[in-house]
Amino acid sequence: MGDIYVLLGIVLCAFVLFIGGWLRVDLVGLMVLSALALTGLVTPQEAMAGFSSPAVVTVWALFILTAGLTRTGIAHQLGRPLQRLARGSEITLMAALMLFASLLSALINTVTVAAILLPSAMELSRRSGYPPSRLLMPLSLGCLLGGPFTSISTPPNILATDALRNAGLEPFSIFDFTPITGAIVAAGIVFMILIGRHLLPTRSGEAKTGYHKAIGSSYQLDTHIFTTRIPENSPLQGRTLSESRLGSALYLTVLAIQRKGVMMLAPAPNQVLEPEDTLIVHGSPEHLQRIHASQHLKIEPPEQVRDLVSQHLFMANATVHTASPLSGVTLADSGLRREHRVHVTALYTADQTPVRDLRLHRLAPGDQLFLQGEKAALETLAHNNVVDQLHFITPDHPRLPAEEQMALLPVRVPNGSVLAGHDLIESRLGNAFGLTVAGIIRESALIWMPVPHEEIQPEDLLLLQGSFHDLAILQGLQDLDITKQSARLSEELESQQIGATEVLLSPRTTIAGRTLASLMFRERYGISVLAVWRKGRAFRTGLQDLPLQFGDALLVYGQRRNLEALARDPDFLVLDETAAQAPRLEKAKIAVIIMVTVILSAMLGLVPISIAALAGATCMILTTCLSMEEAYRAIEWKVVFLIAAMLPLGAAIENTGAAQMGASALIATVGDMGPRWVVGALFFITVLGTQIIPTAALVVLMTPVALSASATLGISPHLLMMTVAIAASSSFASPLSHPAHLLVMGPGGYRFMDYVKVGVPITLISLVISVILLPMLWPPF
C-alpha cells in the first residue's frame, strides 16, 4: 500500500504542476520519470524504456514523414479545399475543419492527420484573420473524435479486437465502431459550434507566423496594400505591367492579379493587363489619388492650346560632337532642361540605335538628339557649341516612330489638388511619365519651358507634351481608383510557391552605395522590393534610386525559388529561412508513395507502425524529399520527451496494482445497478486513466477487468470491450492524453486548463452517448 500512496503523491504533484503551468510540460514529465525511478516504483530498465518505446519512435518518425509531405507540397494540396473557406465565418471554419479531420482520421493515423493538417490550419488561420487558438484545438478534437471510425484506425480499437480474438470470442469487424463514432463526432461538432467555441482562448501561439506578423506590423503592410481595377476600354489594357508605369510613376508594386476568379501571385513585368483585371498592389494610396482625374488632375481638350504651343515651341535634331560638354554625361546631369530650357524627346546612338532608357544613357560623340524648346533656346545651343548640326524639324519627322511622335495634353490642376504647392520635380510628371511640362497657362499668362522648381498653383493649366504612348498611359492611370483596402488583403498574397521575407545587407556586401536600379535587382533576382527599413522607418517611394546602406533591411516579395537564390548571394542575409524555401514539387509523387506505403503496411499488419514509420522517414531523406537537417528541425522534441518520460507511469500503475484495485472496486459498486451503470462506470474509469496513461497501456490494463466483469455479471463482452475502446479514445481533457493535442499546444498558445475547459464537456457528451447508444447497438444479454 505504501507504494500506492507514493504513486498517488507523484501523480498529484504532476497534475498541480501541469495545471499551474509554472514549468514546461516536458520538464514536468522528466521530473515524474526521475521520481518514479528514484522511489523504486519502476526498474531502471522500465524507466528508460520510454525512450525506445515504439510509440515514441512512431511519433518522431511521423514528424519527419509529415515534414516530407509539407516540403514537397503535398500537405498544402491536402488542405487546399479548406482554404476556399478562408472568408467564411468562424463557425463555418470550425465545423469544416473538424469534419474534414475526423473523416481523414478514419483512414490515416490520428497523429499523422493532425500533423498533416496543422500547416493547412495555420494557413487557414492566417488567411481568415482568426487566431490559431480558435482553430487548432477544434482540429485536434476532430482528429480524436473521428479516430475510432474503424477497428484498425486507432490502437485501442486494435487492442480491443485482438483481446476478443485471444479470448476465443468473435472479434469486431472493421465497421463495428462506425455508428457510435459517427454519433460522437456529430455531437462533438455541434457542441463546439454552439458552446465550445466560447470556451476557446483568443491568443497567439509560438508559431512561425509570429515573425511574419512582426514584419507586417513594422512595415504596416495592412495599410499599404489595396486593390484597383482595370476598367473597360482602358488605355492600359494590352500593355504589360512594366509599360503601365505603375511602379515608376506611382511607386506601386503589383503583388497579384485577380482575373476571372483566378489569383496570379507575383506576376512578371511582362504580364499583359486585361480589362476587368483586379490588381492587388503595395504602396501609398495617395500616389494613386494624386493623379486621379476627378480630384487632382483634369484633362482638357488639346485643340484650345495647340496653335498657341506651335507658335512658341519648335523641334530640332542635333549631334553630340567630340568637344561637346554633353559628352560622357547623362541627360540628368547635362543641364539641358535646367540651364538651357530644352527637352530631349528622343535619342539615337552613333550607329542609329534608338535609346529606350534616356535617364541612364551616357551621351557620346555621334549621338543624335531630338530636341524641343523655344527657337532662340535651340539656336543658343548650337551657337555655344553644345551641339552640332542643328536642324529644325516638324513633330511628325519620319525618324520618330509613330509611338514616339509628340502630342499635346492640357491638364488642369483643380482647387484642392495635392499637386498644388509642389514644384514640377515633386509632381514627377517628367521622370515618371516621360512627359514635359512645356508651359503653364496661369491667369492668361504663358510660362514657356518653366524651370523644374516652378511651383504649381491651383487652376494652373499644365501643357504636357510627350509621346502618344506616354499620354495614353497617364490617361489610363487617371482612370484607376482604390476599390478595396482591407487588413485581410495581405493574407491572400502568400502560397507554397510565393512568399515575402526580410533581407539584410551582409557584413561582406559589395553593393553598399549602389541603387536597386543600377543593380538591376528585379531583372537579376525576379523579386520585388516593397520597402526599405532604415533608421527606424520604412521607405516605400523612390526605392529604385535610393542608395543602399549598411544596416538597411529590404522587404522582398516573389517566388520562393528566387528568394532561395537570393539567400545564396553573399551580399544578402535572409532573416527567415523558411520563407526562402521553395517546395520540392518534383519529389511530390515520391513522398506520396512513401506515405501510402507506410499507412498500408501498418493497416494490413505487414509490419508494426513504428517500423513502417521509421523506414518511411528514412526513405524521405534518402530520396531527398527532406534533408537530414530539415528532418531534425521537423521533430517536436518537447512532444518526444514528454511521451517518453510519461510512459513509465503506466508501468508504475500496473506494478503497484492501483489500476485494477480502483477499477474492480468501482465495478463491484455499480454491478447490481444494471448494464448502463456498468458501462458508465467502466467508461469513467477508462477515460480518467487515459488522461495520464498512454491509451495502449490503459486498454491492456482495462481489458482483463472488462472481460472479468462480463463473465461475473453475465453482460455481453462485446459491449464492455467496445466501452473500453471508445473510452480510451475519448482523451480530450488533457494535453498529455494524446500526441495530437500536444502537436497543437505550441502553435495554438494553449495552456493546460484550456484543454480541460473544452475537453471535459466533450468527454461527458461522449460518456452520455455511449451509455445511451452502446447497450442499444450491443445488447447486454
Secondary structure by P-SEA (a helix, b strand, c coil): caaaaaaaaaaaaaaaaaaaccccaaaaaaaaaaaaaaaccccccccccccccaaaaaaaaaaaaaaaaaaaaaaaaaaaaaaaaccccaaaaaaaaaaaaaaaaacccaaaaaaaaaaaaaaaaaaacccccccaaaaaaaaaaaccccccccaaaaaaaaaaaaacccccccccccaaaaaaaaaaaaaaacccccccccccccccaaaaaaaaaaaccccccccccccccccccccccccccccccccccccccccccccccccccccccccccccccccccccccccccccccccccccccaaaaaaccccbbbbbccccccccccccccccccccccccccccccccccccccccccccccbbbbccccaaaaaaaaaaccccbbbbbccccccccccccbbbbbbbbccccccccccccccccccccccccccccccccccccccccccccccccccccccaaaaaaaaaaaacccccccccccccccccccccccccccccccccccccccccccccccccccbbbccccccccccccbbbcccccccccccaaaaaaaaaccccccccccccccccccaaaaaaaaaaaaaaaaaaccccaaaaaaaaaaaaaaaccccaaaaaaacaaaaaaaaaaacaaaaaaaaaaaaaaaaaaaaaacccccaaaaaaaaaaaaaaaaccccaaaaaaaaaaaaaaaaaaacccaaaaaaaaaaaaacccccccccaaaaaacccccccaaaaaacaaaaaaaaaaaaacccccccccc
